[in-house]
Amino acid sequence: MPEPRDVHHAATSVMSAVMVVLGVAMLVSTLARGGGPLALGTILGVMFVAVGAGRIFIARSGSQDR
């Protein structure tokens, strides 16, 4: 049985990847429908991608300490 810490790390990585994918989908959808750089979908999409990528970066840099 995996350790709880390993399960938490895996879940964090999966959720972060899902956030990045959702952000990219929001960006593509907004731009395909003619949204500009200040459209709500563009702003939220960029934020989702940034937060998801940041979580992945932090999770990977923190795992080197173990």
C-alpha distances in whole Angstrom, upper triangle without the diagonal:
4,7,9,12,10,10,13,15,14,15,18,19,19,21,24,24,25,27,29,29,31,33,35,35,37,39,40,41,43,45,45,47,49,48,49,47,47,46,43,41,42,41,38,37,37,36,32,32,33,30,28,29,29,25,24,26,25,22,22,25,23,20,22,23,19
4,6,8,6,7,10,11,11,12,15,16,16,18,20,21,22,25,26,27,28,30,32,33,34,36,37,38,40,42,43,45,47,45,46,44,44,43,41,38,39,38,35,34,34,32,29,29,30,27,24,25,25,22,21,23,22,18,19,21,19,16,19,19,16
4,5,5,6,9,10,11,13,14,16,17,19,20,21,23,25,26,27,29,31,32,33,35,37,38,39,41,42,44,45,47,45,46,44,44,43,40,38,39,37,34,34,34,32,29,29,29,26,24,25,24,21,20,22,20,16,18,20,17,14,17,17,14
4,5,5,6,9,10,10,12,14,15,16,18,20,21,22,24,26,27,28,30,31,33,35,36,37,39,41,42,43,45,43,43,41,41,40,37,36,36,35,32,31,31,29,26,27,27,24,22,23,22,19,18,21,19,15,17,19,16,14,18,17,14
4,5,5,6,9,10,10,12,14,15,16,18,20,21,23,24,26,27,29,30,31,33,35,36,37,39,41,42,44,41,42,39,40,39,36,34,35,33,30,30,29,27,25,25,24,21,20,20,20,16,16,17,15,12,14,15,12,11,14,14,11
4,5,5,6,9,10,11,12,14,15,17,18,20,21,23,24,26,27,29,30,32,33,35,36,38,39,41,42,40,41,39,39,38,36,34,34,33,30,29,29,27,24,24,24,21,19,19,19,16,15,17,15,12,13,15,13,10,13,14,11
4,5,5,6,9,10,11,12,14,15,16,18,20,21,22,24,26,27,28,30,32,33,34,36,37,39,41,39,40,38,38,37,34,32,32,31,28,27,28,26,23,23,23,21,18,19,19,16,15,18,16,13,14,17,15,13,17,17,15
4,5,5,6,9,10,10,12,14,15,16,18,20,21,22,24,26,27,29,30,31,33,35,36,37,39,37,37,35,35,34,32,30,30,29,26,25,25,23,20,21,21,18,16,17,17,13,13,15,14,10,13,15,13,12,16,16,14
4,6,5,6,9,10,11,12,14,15,17,19,20,21,23,24,26,27,29,30,32,33,35,36,38,36,36,34,34,34,31,29,29,28,25,24,24,22,19,19,19,16,14,15,14,11,10,12,11,7,9,12,10,9,12,13,12
4,5,5,6,9,10,11,12,14,16,17,18,20,21,23,24,26,27,28,30,32,33,35,37,35,35,33,34,33,31,28,28,28,25,23,24,22,19,19,19,17,14,15,15,12,11,13,13,10,11,14,13,11,15,16,15
4,5,5,6,8,10,10,12,14,15,16,18,20,21,22,24,26,27,28,30,31,33,35,33,34,32,32,31,28,26,26,26,22,21,22,20,17,17,18,15,13,15,15,12,11,14,14,11,13,16,15,14,18,19,18
4,6,5,6,9,10,10,12,14,15,16,18,20,21,23,24,26,27,29,30,32,33,31,31,29,29,29,26,24,24,23,20,19,19,17,14,15,15,12,10,11,11,8,8,11,10,8,10,13,12,12,16,17,16
4,6,5,6,9,10,11,12,14,15,17,18,20,21,23,24,26,27,29,30,32,30,31,28,29,28,26,24,24,23,20,19,19,17,14,13,14,12,9,10,11,8,6,10,10,7,9,12,12,12,15,17,16
4,5,5,6,9,10,11,12,14,15,16,18,20,21,22,24,26,27,29,31,29,30,28,29,27,25,23,23,23,20,18,19,17,14,14,15,13,10,11,13,10,9,13,14,11,13,16,16,15,18,20,20
4,5,5,6,9,10,10,12,14,15,16,18,20,21,22,24,25,27,29,27,28,26,26,25,22,20,20,20,17,15,16,15,11,12,13,11,8,11,12,9,9,13,13,12,14,17,17,17,20,22,21
4,5,5,6,9,10,11,13,14,15,17,19,20,21,23,24,26,27,25,26,24,24,23,21,19,19,18,15,14,14,12,9,9,10,8,4,7,8,6,6,10,11,10,12,14,15,15,18,20,20
4,5,5,6,9,10,11,12,14,15,17,18,20,21,22,24,26,24,25,23,24,23,21,19,18,18,16,13,14,13,10,9,11,10,6,8,10,9,8,11,13,12,13,16,17,17,19,22,22
4,5,5,6,9,10,10,12,14,15,16,18,20,21,22,24,23,24,23,23,22,19,17,17,17,14,12,14,13,9,9,12,11,8,10,13,11,11,14,16,15,16,19,20,20,23,25,25
4,5,5,6,9,10,10,12,14,15,16,18,20,21,23,21,21,20,20,19,16,14,14,14,11,9,10,9,6,6,9,8,5,8,11,10,10,13,15,14,16,19,19,20,23,25,25
4,5,5,6,9,10,11,12,14,15,17,18,20,21,19,20,18,19,18,17,14,13,13,11,8,9,9,6,4,8,8,5,7,10,10,10,12,14,14,16,18,19,20,22,25,26
4,5,5,6,9,10,11,12,14,15,16,18,20,19,20,19,20,19,17,14,14,15,12,9,11,12,9,7,11,11,9,10,14,13,13,15,18,17,18,21,23,23,25,28,28
4,5,5,6,9,10,10,12,14,15,16,18,17,18,17,18,16,14,11,12,13,10,7,10,10,7,8,11,11,9,12,15,14,15,17,19,19,21,23,24,25,27,30,30
4,5,5,6,9,10,11,12,14,15,17,15,16,14,15,14,12,9,9,9,7,4,6,7,5,5,9,9,9,10,13,14,14,16,18,19,20,22,24,25,27,29,30
4,5,5,6,8,10,11,12,14,16,14,15,14,16,14,14,10,9,11,10,6,8,10,8,7,10,12,11,11,15,16,15,17,20,20,21,23,25,26,28,31,32
4,5,5,6,8,10,10,12,14,13,15,15,16,14,13,10,10,12,11,8,10,12,10,10,14,15,13,15,18,18,18,21,23,23,24,26,28,29,31,33,34
4,6,5,6,8,10,11,12,11,13,12,13,11,10,6,7,9,8,5,9,10,9,10,13,14,14,15,18,19,19,21,23,24,25,27,29,30,32,34,35
4,5,5,6,8,10,11,9,10,10,11,10,10,6,5,8,8,5,7,10,10,9,12,14,14,15,18,19,20,21,23,24,25,27,29,30,32,35,36
4,6,5,6,9,10,10,11,12,14,12,13,9,9,12,12,9,11,14,13,12,15,17,17,17,20,22,22,23,26,27,27,29,31,32,34,37,38
4,6,5,6,9,9,11,13,14,11,11,8,9,12,12,10,12,15,14,14,17,19,18,20,23,24,24,26,28,29,30,32,33,34,36,39,40
4,5,5,7,5,8,9,10,8,8,5,6,10,10,9,11,14,14,14,17,19,19,20,22,24,25,26,28,29,30,32,34,35,37,40,41
4,5,5,5,7,9,11,9,11,8,7,11,12,11,12,15,16,15,18,20,20,21,23,25,25,27,29,30,31,33,35,36,38,40,42
4,5,7,10,12,14,12,14,11,11,15,15,13,15,18,18,18,21,23,22,23,26,27,27,29,32,32,33,35,37,38,40,42,44
4,6,9,12,13,11,12,10,11,15,15,14,16,19,19,19,22,24,24,25,28,29,29,31,33,34,35,37,39,40,42,45,46
4,6,10,11,9,12,11,11,14,16,15,16,19,20,20,22,24,25,26,28,30,30,32,34,35,36,38,40,41,43,45,47
4,7,8,6,8,8,7,10,12,12,13,16,17,17,19,21,22,23,25,27,28,29,31,33,34,35,37,39,40,43,44
4,5,5,9,9,7,10,13,12,13,15,17,17,19,21,22,23,25,27,28,29,31,32,33,34,36,38,40,42,44
4,6,9,9,6,7,11,11,10,13,15,15,16,18,20,20,22,24,25,26,28,30,31,31,33,35,37,39,41
4,6,8,7,6,10,11,11,12,15,16,16,18,20,21,22,24,26,27,28,30,32,32,34,36,38,40,42
4,5,5,6,9,10,11,12,14,16,17,18,20,21,23,24,26,27,29,30,32,33,34,36,38,40,42
4,5,5,6,8,10,11,12,14,15,16,18,20,21,22,24,25,27,28,30,31,32,34,37,38,40
4,6,5,6,8,10,10,12,14,15,16,18,20,21,22,24,25,27,28,30,31,33,35,37,38
4,6,5,6,9,10,11,12,14,15,16,18,20,21,22,24,26,27,28,30,32,34,36,37
4,5,5,6,9,10,11,12,14,15,16,18,20,21,22,24,26,27,28,30,32,34,36
4,5,5,6,9,10,10,12,14,15,16,18,20,21,22,24,25,27,28,31,32,34
4,5,5,6,9,10,11,12,14,15,17,18,20,21,23,24,26,27,29,31,33
4,6,5,6,9,10,10,12,14,15,16,18,20,21,22,24,26,28,30,31
4,5,5,6,8,10,10,12,14,15,16,18,20,21,22,24,26,28,30
4,5,5,6,8,10,11,12,14,15,16,18,20,21,22,25,27,28
4,6,5,6,8,10,11,12,14,15,16,18,20,21,23,25,27
4,6,5,6,9,10,10,12,14,15,16,18,20,22,24,25
4,6,5,6,9,10,10,12,14,15,16,18,20,22,24
4,5,5,6,9,10,11,12,14,15,17,19,21,22
4,5,5,6,9,10,11,12,14,15,17,20,21
4,5,5,6,8,10,10,12,14,16,18,20
4,5,5,6,8,10,10,12,15,16,17
4,6,5,6,9,10,11,13,15,16
4,6,5,6,8,10,11,14,16
4,5,5,6,8,10,12,14
4,6,5,6,9,11,12
4,5,5,7,10,11
4,6,6,8,10
4,5,6,8
4,5,6
4,6
4
